[in-house]
């Protein structure tokens, strides 16, 4: 990878080797490197982009190897609204059009807290929707809502439209801070989507 202050110019092979070394050097029990502990020098921006459908591109070409995308995702970090690929010795910036992950599958389970929703991301991480991994619902350009799931350390997954409809189907009304809100419950938490009266009016 690039020297400090220089724009990275090595190919995908060099980046892959650096990512693999970082991932294997000090992986946690979950198999994820402790990128939150790494604060290496910034080495410039890389011509890598994650599109809004979570497709990774390198120099304008899609990265077609799922194992490679998975590898890069393990060294992804977000700071001050910008995304980086990080190793213990260097950090390069990449572009992310929306969210870096996509939630593509949802399982409905139950425990002592009631309903438990588990989501699978496009890189095969399973995330339980709970207090630490919350759902949020942002206003979309078409006037609807776009749901996001917190994956880890300020990294989010956009929930697919099909799963969003499933969330709406299991939604319910509850009073939140004195207002009736429509939302969905998981792991004893309630994640509000919108004002209940507005939702009723739209149906």
N, C-alpha and C positions, 0 to 999 in steps of 0.2 A: 504494500500500500504506500501512499505518498508520504514524503517527509513533511515535517511541520512547516506550515505556511505555503506548501505547494499544493496545487490542484492534483487530486489523484488521477493517475493515468494508466494504471496497470489493468490488465484484462480481467475477465471474469474468473479465470483460473487462480490468479493471485489473490483475489478477494475471497474466493471459496476456501483456499488454503488457510488464510488468516482467520476466517470465520470458523472453520473446523477446528483449528488449534485453540481458539478462544472458547469454543463450545465444550471441548473435551478437557481443557486444562483445569477448570474448577466448577464443573457442573454441580447443581444442587440435587437434592433427592428427587425433584420433579424433572430432572434432566435439563434444566435451564441454567445458563451461566448467570452469575450475580452481577448483571450489567449495572445495577443500581449502586454498586460499590466501586465501579470503575469511573475515573474522571481523567481520561487521557487528553492530550492536546488535540485541538481541532485541526484536521488536515485538509479541509476544503470540501467542496460538494462533489458528489459522484453523479454520473448520468444514469441514475436509477430512479424509477418512479413506480409507485403503487397506485393503480387506477381505482376509480370508484367501485369497480366490481371486484377489487382485491387482486387483480392480475398484476404481477410484477413485470416490469420492463427494464432491460439493460440496454442502453444506447438505442432506444426506440424499438427493440425487439423483445417480444414476450419471452420470459424464462419458462420454458416448457417442462422443466424437471421438478415435479412436486417436492422431491427430497431436498433440492437446492433451495427452493422457496422456504421450506420448513427450516432449513439450516439458518438462512438469513434472518428469519423471523425470531430466532432465539437470541440474536444479538441486537435486536431493535430496541431503541430507547427514545423517549420523547422528553425534550427540555424546552421550556418557554414556547410551547406551541410548534416546535420544529422537530422533525424526526431524524434520527441518526442510526447508523450501524456502528457499533462500538466493540473494540477489543481492549485488552488491558493497556495497550500502548498507543492506540490512535482511534480517532473518531472521524467519520465522514458523514456529510449531510445527504439525505435523499428527499425526494418529493413524494408527498402522499396527498392524493386528490381529495379524499374524504376521510375514511377510517382505514387503518392498515389491515384490519381483519374483516371477514364476513362470517356472520353466524348462519350456518346453512342447515342445521338440524336441531330439533328440540324434542326432548323427552319429558313427559309429565310423570313425576313420581310423588310419593308421599312419605313423610316422616312425622315425628311427634309435633312438628310445627304446622303440619297441614301440607298443602301442595308444595312440591319442590320442582322447579324447572331447571333442566340441565341443557346447555347448548353446546353444540360442536362447531368449531370454527373451520374455516377452509384449510387450516394447517393441522387439523385433527387434534387440537386442544379441546378438552371438555371443561366447561366452566359452569359452576352452580350459581344460579342467580340468587344472591343473598345480599346482606347489608354491605359486604365488601365488594361485591360484584353486581352493581346496580344496573337497572334498566333506566334509560332516559329517553324522552320523546321530544324531538326537535321539530319545529315547524318546517314543512317542506315547501318547495317552490309552487307546487300545485295546490296548496292550501291544506293538504293533509298533514300527516305526521310521519317522521322517519325515526324508528327506534334504534337505539344503540345499547350495547352491553359492555360494561367495563370488564376487560380481560385481566389486566395487571398494569400497575405502575403508570397510570395515565395513558394506557393503550386501549383502544376501543374497537369493538366489532360492530359493523352495521348489520342489523337484522334483516334478512331477506323479506321481500314483500309477502311471500306466501306465509312465512312464520308470523309476520305482523298481523295478517288476517286471523291466524290461529289465536294470537294474543287477544285480539278484539273479541273473538267468539267466547273466550273464557273470562272476559272482563266483568267487573262488578262496580257498583257504586259504594263509596264510603265517604264519611265526613273527614276532611283533612283541614285543620286550622279553621274550622267553622264553615267550610265550603264543601258542598257535595261534589266529589270528584269521581270520574270514571277511570279505572285502572285495573291492574292485574296484581295478584298476590303470589309470592314465592318465598319459601323459607321464613315465614312469619313476618315478612316485610310487604308493604303495599307500595306499588310504583304507579303513581298517578299519570294518566295520559293527557286528560283534558277535563275541563269543566263538564260535569254530568249533564247539565241542561243543554249545553251546546251539542254534546254528543247525541242526546235524545232528538234535538232539532234536526240533526243531520241524517238521522236514520229514517 
